[in-house]
Amino acid sequence: MALIPVDPGEIATIVTTLEMRERPRPRPMLASPLRLTAWARPEPAKYRALFARVGAPWLWFSRLVMDDAMLTGIIHDPAVSVFAVIDRMGIEVGLLELDHRQTGACEIGYFGLIPELAGHGHGRWLMAQAMLRAWTPGVERVWVHTCTLDHPSALSFYRKQGFTPIGRAIETFPDPRALGLLPEDAAPQIPRLGISG
């Protein structure tokens, strides 16, 4: 066994891929004050704003570095469905993205709520909504990935929802805070090397 050093300007994470091979048995739909709204052809800037709001605490950055053409090519693809979670005040507080571009499969590309909603059962509600939309006719596999940078309960949450871990990988990437993609105070639980406080 050996430790693999990570450059000071980079982040390392363990990514776990999970899948579900059978449609889950129907469960009673959880009540929620939130609602899910389809975003047909979202504007890249609006999409990025919600993506950053939901994902900054976990260092989500992949969609922030894409140019408009690349991002639009994904989120406007007819086989990709983007949804915003809306609260009672009409404020966007979560994101769900389902990718059906691979025949017979659906990837839950992005699934998240703002941190203030954690621990109140809203994640289970959102997963129920995702399952209703992911298991379209012909789908034989729904899959998702999570990593050690995500909410500490993410992996156990997916397993409790019926997903089975099938793969693990180590990913390294430049710290998005150092690149100016996310604020310096994003994800304070993940320290930047060489920076105190």
N, C-alpha and C positions, 0 to 999 in steps of 0.2 A: 504494500500500500504506500502511495506517495501523495503528498499534497502538490497540487498544480497551482503555481502562483498566477495571480490575476493582476494585470497592469493597474496602477493607481487610478487611471482615468476610466476604467471599465467596471462593469457589474457582471457578476456571474450568478446564474440561477439554474436550478434543476427543474426541467420541464417534464411533466407527466402527461401522457396522452391516455385518455379514457374513452371507452366506447360502450354503446348499448346496441345489442343485436336483435332485441325483440321490443315491440311496442309495449310500454308499461300498461299494466291493468288500469282501467279508469278509476280515478279517485274523486271524491267530492271536490269541486272547485272551491279553493279557499277564497274567503271574502277579503277584499282589499279596498282601501280608499283610492288606490292608484288605478290608472287605466293604461292600456297599451294602444298606441296609435301608430299605424303604418306610415312610414316616411317614403313616399314614392319619389324617387329621384331627388334626394336631399342635396341642398347646396353644400359644396365641400367645406366652406367656412363654418357653416352652422353645424355640420356633422363633426368637424374637428373640435369645435367648442364643447359639444356634449361629450365627445370621446375623452377630451382632456379633463373635463369636470369629473367624470366618472372614474377615469383611469389614472389620473395624476398620483393619487396616494399609493398606487401599485407600480408606478413608473411605466405605464402604458405609453408607448411613443411611436409605434410602427406606422400608424396612420398620419402622424404629425410630420414625418420626414418625406412622405410621398408628395410628388407634385400633383397639381389639380387633375391633370389628364389621367395619371395612374389611379388616383383615388376614385375619380368619377367612373373610370372603367370598371371598378369593382362594385361600388355602391349603386351604380345605375344599371348593372347587369340584371336582366330579367330573372335570372336564377338566384339572385341574392336579394333577401328581404331584410330591410332595416326598419326597426321599430324604436320609437321613443317611449319611455315610461313617463307619464304625466301625473302630477299630483293634483289635489283639489283646486289649487290656485292656477293651474294651467302651466306650471313650471316643469321643464324637462328634468327628471331626476334619475333617469336610468336609460340603458341602451341594450338592445338585443339585436344581434345580426345573425341571420341564418343563411348558410351558403349551400345551395343545392346544385352547384355546378358540376359535381362529380356524380355520374349516373349511379343510382341506387343508394346514395349516401347524403347525409346532411351534416355539415359541420356547424356547431354553435361557435361562430367566429368570435363574437364578443357578447358577453353576458355580464352586466354589472349595474349596480345602483350606487348613488352617492353614499359616502360613509355614514352619514347621519341616519340612514335607513337600516343599517346593519342591526341584526339581532331582534327584529320585530316580525319575522315571518314573511317579509316581502320577497325574499329570495325564493322561498318555496312557491309563492304565488307566481313569480316571474317564470320559474322553471315549469310550472304547470302550463303557463301560456306558451312557453317555448315548445314543450312536447306536443301540444295541440297542432302547432304549425310545422314542426320539424318532420313528423311522421306523415308525410303526404303519400299518396299511392305510389308504390314502386320503391319506397325507401326501405332498405334492409339494415341500415346501420346509421346511427346518430353518434357523432363523436365530438369531443371537446378536448382542449388541453388547458392545463393550469400550471403554475410554477410557484416556486418558493418565494417569489416576490408578491404574489397575490395575497388576499386576506388569509390569515392563518387557518381559517376553517374551510377554505375553498375545496381542498382535496377531499376532506371528510364529507362535505356537503354533497359533492358530485357522487361520491360512493353511496351515500344514503339515498340519493335519488335513483339509484339503480345502475350507475355507470361502473364499469370494470376497468381498472388500470391495465394497459397493454404495452406501454413503452415508457422509457425514461431517457432523457438526454441532458447534457450540460450545454447551456448557451451563454456566451459572453458577448457583450456589446458595449459601446461607449456610453458612459453615464449621460442620459438625456438632460440632466440638470447642468452638467458641465458644458454641454453643447448649446444651452439656452433654449432648449425645446420645452422644458418644464421649469417652473420656478425653483429657485434654490431651496425653498422650504418644503417642496413636495417630498413625500415619503420620508419623513424624519426618522422613521424606524430603520431606514437603510442608510447607514453613514457613508459619507464620501471620504475616501481615504486621504489622510493628510490634512483634513479640515476639522478643527475642534468645534464643539458646541453642538 
